[in-house]
Amino acid sequence: MAEIAFRGVNKIYPNGFQAVYQLDLSIADGEFLVMVGPSGCGKSTTLRMLAGLETISSGDLLIAGQRVNDLHPRARNIAMVFQSYALYPHKTVQGNIEFPLRMAKLPAAEVKARALEVARMLELEPLLQRKPGLLSGGQRQRVAMARALVRDPVAFLMDEPLSNLDAKLRVQMRAEIAALQRRTGTTTVYVTHDQVEAMTMGDRVAVFKDGRLQQVDTPQQLFERPVNTFVAGFIGSPSMNLIAARMEPADGGPALTVAGERITLAREIETRFDFTGDDRITHIGLRPEDVADPQLVDADRRLHGRVALTELLGREQMVYLDLRDGTRLVARLRADRRLRPGDDIAVGIDPARLYLFQADGRALPYRQG
Amino acid sequence: MRRVVVYMLLVLFALLCLVPIAWLVASAFKANADFHVYPVVPPVDRLTLANFTSLFTQMPFLRFMMNSFFVAGATVILQLFFSSLGGFALAKYDFAGKKTVMGVMLATMMIPGPVLLAPMYELIYHMGLIDSHLGLIVPGMVNVFGMFLFRQSMLSVPDEMLQAARIDGCNEFQIFWHVVMPVSRPIVGAFCLIAFMGTWNSFLWPQIILQSSDRFTLPIGLNQMIGVYEADYGAMMAGTLLAVLPVVVLFFLLQKEFIAGLTKGAVKG
């Protein structure tokens, strides 16, 4: 069992810069946790503190219940895959894979057998005698994976391991890493700035911003119930529209004023959100793909605007719309609706697909269930 | 056309550099009687190996050579170890006073060597190392220039590689030994060559420290011939020729290392 727990962890660099604030995060044994966020958000620092490559300024880091704050990386029994792969250029592929086992002083026969087994699993067998300099990016990435897998660590740490690969290989390796993790069942912490990677690979995803953990949840929950405007905008591609709005009570449910137009919400919005009565809604969130066909909604649930730009994506198109007060709305519409810049059109709002945010950026509390 | 001129100039320059060596080789095979008679090369039938014979029969030349090998070998190994270790620390670790330490080290490089002869002699004298090979080896163990050479080269070793080794179970010395040193092979070769030549050819310090002729290194032994075997320039030339050989051999051995190091990574993998 190797549960990992951060308890009130802070990281302050000697120059006074605080990279991580008061982090509380538990990672279950066997879980695949992805840490995601824009660059400089503290996700890599967090991973490096877990590896023992960065000191912890305050708070506790526990692995399997034991406090490891001051343990040298070699004593933590953790394997890591680096963004640059960090292979040993003077050693062959075999030498690279065997290195951690040799350092652990395992018997030579076992070292060889285990290296071979992992090489076979990652299809590196024909390359065993080559030096890293003669390998392609994808092959190097595999060697780095093999060097981590050959051990029996309490956790795998991966720091943007796919960011140096081309798009096609990245998609392929994404699936392979996820499959490999399920097969070995080893706790894995994976850092990326790519929200697609995060959503497709992780059992749970931790979203970071400016050194603070924003939300940690399953990909689906993050998508459906973002806790604040940052998570809402960061998760999902293309990102969610955030539009200033005002809400006031009305007959038959609350009504919104958005871009100078009035949208009535039905009671159904109250089944999704927990209204307390004195809520100050300042923004609504609407995902481009949730912008509805105006014919399918009531007349009091439409917004009007002028097309600024369209991008054809095959079956669909991205439409950049300037609403009546100049607010920009991005909509993902069917491509068969012919639109040109300058056209005045209406789009539909489906209250069930709306997200509501308050002045401080927090989402209105969601109802349970 | 321009190329031809450049090459001709280069060839001319190379020949000029070779003249003293050619003269040395020729002199080593000249009989003493012919030494001043034939300024360049005597007729083939007058060439002789007598100089080499007298080198080994009339003086302990072999002993000089062994002494030189021992002193130079030991110095190079110790210098390599301490300089690379020091360079590693300066390149890859942050510690209090690092800048000061480096400043002081640089300052020591600016002090001319002869200024240190007297205090160094005093030190070695009190250590009881006069007239011993240790008296040559100990002062040469640490080389500031070497430390900076290694520091400069090790700065280019990626930090992530060190971190990978740390995670793979290395302690800090093992990182140095298993990862940083093998990666720094080209600079190790260059440094060995520089350090070996410096010690092998070293004259002034051994001349001061060594007293008994059975501990003499080659340069001191050869120099001795001028006084004792006054007329024997031939033997001295033969001895010098033999003394130059190890450096030449080492150079050609390590030259491969240089080239391997310099071209590494030039081709995209």
Interface residues (C-beta under 8 A of the other chain):
Chain A: A51 G52 L53 H72 P73 R74 I78 A79 M80 F82 Q83 S84 A86 L87 Y88 P89 H90 K91 F99 P100 M103 A104 P132 G133 L134 L135 S136 R147
Chain B: P158 E160 M161 Q163 A164 A165 R166 I167 D168 G169 C170 N171 Q174 H178 V179 P182 V183 R185 K264 G265 G269
